[in-house]
Amino acid sequence: MDNVILKTDFRFPNQTSFYKGKVRDVYGINNDLLVMIATDRISAFDVVLPRAIPYKGQVLNQIAAKFLDLTTDICPNWKIASPDPMVTIGQKCQPFAVEMIVRGYLTGSSWRTYKQGKREICGVPIPDGMREHQKFEKPIITPTTKAAEGHDEDISKEEILKQGIVSVEDYAVLEDYSLKLFQRGTEIAAKRGLILVDTKYEFGKKDGKIYLIDEIHTPDSSRYFYADGYQQRFDNGEPQRQLSKEFVREWLMANGFQGRSGEVVPEMTDEKVSEISDRYIELYENIIGEKFQKEDTSAILKRVENNIMNFLQK
């Protein structure tokens, strides 16, 4: 359980910045490159949990890297190289202050909102009579603001444009890219016997050009159902078999934690940490369709640092 990365404290040549996200440590180089390390931290309900999960960073980074490579024909992305299984190095872009959430099904937070009687999510009207896990007639976009700390907030397209958070022209590109990426993700998932249920995309701008940034189609940013049995379970009103981080949220909720003030994270035993790690590896193998190759973690921080340094010194 010790061979994990909970935090990093590297000093790279020409380093100009450092940012610690919920699960990623990001180093700026020459104000031009970003070195993004997918740590083994895990978050839920916008709270970083106390224990790191073995191989989680490798799982997330390798899934994202593969999907970035598989979507370059749709839109440019920030990735330049992945010199270590936990690292992506790419172009530094100015991020848009919104996340583009694409939903193909009424589930998760959208279902919880709907169940409360609301028939509009982020300005998008939702028809009466829908059921949990029901497919939308066509995918919808429900954006959120990007919070530096705490919870992201739902926001409508109209409010984004009204506040000038994103220009009309740029937002049209973000919408177009998001829906096309979701369609590609849906097609790839179908080949794996999966349904891409919902996901989030982040974009940035550099030299007037819009790039896809951060992760894409990972179990932390996306929700998948198994296609086999979906319809039968839906018809019977049964829970769907999911491939996502939702199993962590469900465990936390069952133990009285939803990130609210005064709540305490339940104890994460070695057994629970190992179980979560196994689930992430299962997610990788199902989403990618390949056996997961565990990288040597005996000197994990030194390995990551050396691989980054070798790339930067080229």
C-alpha positions in Angstrom: 0.0 0.0 0.0 3.1 2.3 0.3 3.9 2.2 -3.4 1.6 5.0 -4.4 1.8 8.7 -5.2 -0.2 10.8 -2.8 1.7 13.9 -3.5 4.7 15.2 -5.5 7.3 17.9 -4.8 9.5 17.9 -7.9 11.7 20.7 -9.1 12.1 20.6 -12.9 14.4 22.8 -15.1 12.7 26.0 -16.2 9.7 25.2 -13.9 7.4 28.3 -13.8 4.4 27.1 -11.9 2.9 24.3 -9.8 -0.8 23.5 -9.3 -2.3 20.8 -7.1 -5.7 19.6 -8.3 -7.9 17.1 -6.6 -6.0 14.1 -8.2 -3.5 15.7 -10.5 -0.2 17.6 -9.9 0.5 20.0 -12.7 3.9 21.6 -13.4 4.4 24.5 -15.8 7.6 24.5 -17.8 8.7 27.7 -19.5 5.1 29.0 -19.4 4.7 26.8 -22.5 4.4 23.2 -21.4 2.4 21.4 -18.8 3.6 18.3 -17.0 0.5 16.6 -15.6 1.0 13.8 -13.1 -2.0 11.6 -12.4 -1.5 10.8 -8.7 -3.1 7.9 -6.9 -5.3 10.3 -4.9 -9.0 9.7 -5.2 -11.8 12.3 -4.7 -15.6 12.0 -4.4 -18.2 14.7 -3.7 -15.3 17.2 -4.4 -13.4 15.9 -1.4 -10.0 14.2 -1.6 -10.2 11.0 0.4 -7.4 10.2 2.9 -6.0 7.1 1.2 -4.3 6.7 -2.2 -5.4 3.9 -4.5 -2.6 1.7 -6.0 -2.4 2.0 -9.9 -5.3 4.5 -10.0 -3.1 7.2 -11.6 -1.7 4.8 -14.2 -5.2 3.7 -15.0 -6.6 7.2 -15.5 -3.6 8.5 -17.4 -3.4 5.6 -19.8 -7.1 5.6 -20.6 -7.0 9.4 -21.2 -3.9 9.1 -23.4 -5.4 6.4 -25.6 -8.6 8.4 -26.1 -6.8 11.6 -26.8 -4.9 9.7 -29.5 -8.2 8.3 -30.9 -9.9 11.7 -31.3 -7.3 13.9 -32.9 -9.4 13.9 -36.1 -12.3 15.5 -34.3 -10.4 18.3 -32.6 -6.8 19.2 -31.6 -5.8 18.3 -28.0 -3.1 19.4 -25.7 -1.1 16.1 -25.5 2.4 16.0 -26.8 3.7 12.8 -25.1 3.2 10.4 -22.2 6.7 9.6 -21.0 5.5 7.7 -18.0 2.3 5.6 -17.4 1.2 8.3 -14.9 2.3 11.4 -16.8 1.1 13.4 -19.8 3.1 16.3 -21.1 1.3 18.8 -23.4 0.7 22.4 -24.5 -0.3 24.9 -21.9 -3.6 26.5 -22.9 -5.8 29.1 -21.2 -8.7 27.0 -19.8 -12.3 27.9 -20.4 -14.0 28.5 -17.1 -16.7 25.9 -17.8 -16.8 22.1 -18.1 -18.9 20.6 -20.9 -21.0 17.8 -19.4 -22.6 15.6 -22.0 -25.4 13.3 -20.9 -26.9 10.5 -23.0 -29.1 9.1 -20.2 -31.0 10.4 -17.2 -28.9 9.1 -14.3 -26.7 10.2 -11.4 -27.1 13.8 -10.4 -29.4 14.5 -13.3 -31.8 11.8 -12.1 -31.6 13.2 -8.5 -32.5 16.6 -9.8 -35.3 15.2 -11.9 -36.7 13.2 -9.0 -37.0 16.4 -7.0 -39.5 17.5 -9.6 -37.3 19.8 -11.7 -37.9 19.6 -15.4 -35.0 21.7 -16.5 -31.3 21.0 -16.0 -28.8 23.8 -16.9 -31.5 25.4 -19.0 -32.2 22.2 -20.9 -35.9 21.1 -20.7 -36.4 17.5 -19.7 -39.8 15.9 -20.6 -42.2 14.5 -18.0 -42.5 10.8 -17.5 -38.9 9.8 -17.8 -37.4 7.1 -15.6 -34.0 6.5 -14.0 -31.3 5.4 -16.6 -33.6 6.2 -19.5 -31.9 7.3 -22.7 -32.5 10.8 -23.9 -33.8 11.3 -27.4 -30.4 12.8 -28.2 -27.5 13.7 -25.9 -27.8 16.9 -24.0 -25.1 19.3 -22.7 -25.4 20.5 -19.1 -22.4 22.7 -18.4 -20.9 23.6 -15.0 -18.6 26.3 -13.9 -15.1 25.3 -12.9 -14.5 25.9 -9.2 -10.9 26.2 -8.0 -12.1 24.8 -4.7 -15.3 23.2 -3.6 -18.2 22.3 -5.8 -18.6 23.1 -9.5 -22.0 24.8 -10.1 -24.5 24.0 -12.8 -25.0 26.8 -15.3 -27.0 27.3 -18.5 -25.7 28.0 -21.9 -27.7 31.3 -21.8 -26.1 32.4 -18.6 -22.6 31.5 -19.8 -23.1 33.7 -22.8 -24.9 36.5 -20.9 -22.0 36.7 -18.4 -19.4 36.6 -21.2 -17.7 33.6 -19.6 -17.3 32.2 -23.1 -18.0 34.0 -26.4 -20.8 33.0 -28.7 -18.4 31.9 -31.3 -16.2 29.8 -29.0 -19.2 28.2 -27.3 -20.5 27.0 -30.6 -17.1 25.3 -31.2 -17.2 23.8 -27.6 -20.7 22.4 -28.2 -19.7 20.9 -31.6 -16.5 19.3 -30.3 -18.3 17.9 -27.2 -21.1 16.2 -29.1 -18.7 14.8 -31.7 -16.3 13.5 -29.0 -19.3 11.9 -27.2 -20.4 10.2 -30.3 -16.9 8.8 -30.9 -16.7 7.7 -27.3 -20.1 6.0 -27.7 -19.0 4.1 -30.8 -15.8 2.9 -29.1 -17.7 1.9 -25.9 -20.2 -0.1 -28.0 -17.3 -2.2 -29.5 -16.4 -3.1 -25.9 -20.0 -4.0 -24.9 -20.4 -0.8 -23.0 -22.7 2.3 -23.1 -21.1 5.7 -22.6 -23.7 7.3 -20.3 -22.3 10.7 -19.5 -18.9 12.4 -19.4 -17.2 15.8 -19.1 -14.9 17.6 -21.4 -12.6 20.5 -20.7 -11.2 22.9 -23.3 -8.6 25.6 -23.5 -7.3 28.1 -26.0 -3.8 28.8 -27.3 -2.9 31.3 -30.0 -6.5 31.6 -30.9 -7.0 27.9 -31.3 -9.3 25.7 -29.2 -7.8 22.5 -27.7 -9.3 19.6 -25.8 -7.4 19.5 -22.5 -7.2 17.3 -19.3 -8.6 13.8 -19.3 -11.2 12.2 -21.5 -13.5 9.2 -21.2 -11.9 7.9 -17.9 -14.0 6.3 -15.1 -13.4 9.5 -13.1 -14.8 11.8 -15.7 -17.3 9.4 -17.3 -20.0 6.8 -16.5 -20.4 3.6 -18.4 -23.1 0.9 -18.3 -22.7 -2.6 -19.5 -24.7 -2.9 -22.7 -25.6 -6.6 -22.0 -28.7 -6.6 -19.8 -29.2 -2.8 -19.9 -32.7 -3.0 -21.5 -33.9 -5.9 -19.2 -32.7 -4.1 -16.1 -34.3 -0.8 -17.3 -37.6 -2.6 -18.1 -37.6 -4.2 -14.6 -36.6 -1.0 -12.8 -33.4 -2.5 -11.6 -30.0 -0.8 -11.0 -27.7 -0.8 -14.0 -24.3 -2.5 -13.9 -22.0 0.5 -14.0 -18.4 1.1 -14.9 -17.5 4.4 -13.2 -16.4 5.9 -9.9 -20.0 5.7 -8.8 -19.3 2.6 -6.7 -17.0 4.8 -4.5 -19.7 7.4 -4.1 -22.3 4.7 -3.3 -20.0 3.2 -0.6 -19.4 6.7 0.9 -23.2 7.5 0.9 -24.0 4.1 2.5 -21.6 5.1 5.3 -23.1 8.5 5.8 -20.7 10.7 3.8 -21.7 13.0 0.9 -19.1 15.8 1.4 -21.3 17.9 3.5 -20.1 20.0 6.4 -19.5 18.0 9.6 -19.5 14.6 7.8 -16.5 12.3 8.4 -15.0 10.1 5.7 -15.6 6.4 6.7 -12.5 4.4 7.4 -10.7 3.2 4.3 -9.2 -0.1 5.4 -6.4 -1.8 3.4 -9.1 -4.2 2.2 -11.3 -1.4 0.9 -8.3 0.4 -0.8 -7.3 -2.9 -2.5 -10.9 -3.5 -3.6 -11.1 0.0 -5.1 -7.8 -0.6 -6.9 -9.0 -3.9 -8.4 -12.2 -2.1 -9.6 -10.1 0.6 -11.4 -8.1 -2.1 -13.1 -11.3 -3.8 -14.1 -12.5 -0.5 -15.5 -9.4 -0.1 -17.6 -9.5 -3.6 -19.0 -13.2 -3.2 -20.0 -12.9 0.3 -21.4 -9.7 -0.2 -23.3 -10.2 -3.9 -24.1 -6.6 -4.8 -23.1 -5.0 -6.5 -20.2 -3.7 -3.9 -17.7 0.1 -4.1 -17.3 1.1 -3.1 -13.8 4.1 -0.8 -13.8 6.9 -1.4 -11.3 6.0 0.8 -8.3 9.0 -0.1 -6.0 10.5 3.4 -6.5 7.5 5.1 -8.0 8.4 8.7 -7.3 12.0 8.3 -8.7 10.7 6.5 -11.8 8.2 9.3 -12.6 10.8 12.0 -12.0 13.4 10.3 -14.2 11.0 9.7 -17.0 9.9 13.3 -17.0 13.5 14.6 -16.8 14.5 12.4 -19.7 11.7 13.9 -21.8 12.4 17.5 -20.9 16.2 17.1 -21.6 15.6 15.9 -25.1 
